[in-house]
């Protein structure tokens, strides 16, 4: 019984790693690994804006979290925007 559970756990682990690798190869340009924190603030209309994370500026939009094919590592959301350049 114990060996069957161990076998199932190993198979499940291999499947999870293979699926994650395939998803990255299929969807990602690769998000910019360098990011910064944006502090929460109150805008000019008095609305509280929650803090967030953003990629550091560079000369491409292909590695931003919101770019189609990338995944935001903080929220798990897929990017939906087509890069302008």
N, C-alpha and C positions, 0 to 999 in steps of 0.2 A: 504493500500500500504506500509506504513512504517513498520507495523508489519510483513509483508511478507519479506521485505528486512532484518529486524532484524533476523527473523527466518532463512533465507538463510545464513546470516553471521555466526550465531551460528553453524549451521550444517557444514558449510565450515571449521570453526575453529576446531570443533571436528574431522572432517575428516583429517585435516592437522596434528593434534597431534597424532591421531591413526596411520597414515601412517609413521610418523617419529619414533614412538615407535616400530612399526613392523620392519622397516628397520634396526634400531639399534639391535634389537633382532636377526634378520636374518643374518646380515652381520658382526657385530662387535665383536671383542675380547675386544674392549675398548681401545682407544688410550691412551697413557701416558698423563695424564693431566698436567704434568710439562714439560715445554719446555724452550728453550732459543733462542735468536736471533743470527743469523750468519751475521756479518757485510759484506757489499759489499767490493770487493777487485779486484785488477788487477792481473791476474795470470802471470806466468813466460813467457808466449807467448804474453803478452800485451793485452789479452782479458779481458774486464770488466765482472765480475761475480756479478750478482745481489744478494742482501741480501736475507735471507730466515729464516725460523724457523725450528727447529729440536727438537725431544724429548730428554730429558736428558738421559745420558747413565745409563743403569742398566744391570741386568744379564739375560735379555730376549729380543728376537726380536718380540715377539707377540704383543707388544704395540706400535711399531713404526708406524709412519704415512704411510710408504710405504708398510707395511705388508698387504697381501690380507685380506680383510674383514674390514679394518679400513678406516676411512675417515679423510683426512687432514682438520682440522677446519679452516685453513687459506685460502685454495684454493678450498675446496669442492671436491677434487679429491679422488677417491677410490684407496686404495692401491692395488698393483698388484704382489708384491714379495712374494714368499713362504719363510718362515723363515728357516734358516739353522739349528737352534737349538731351 
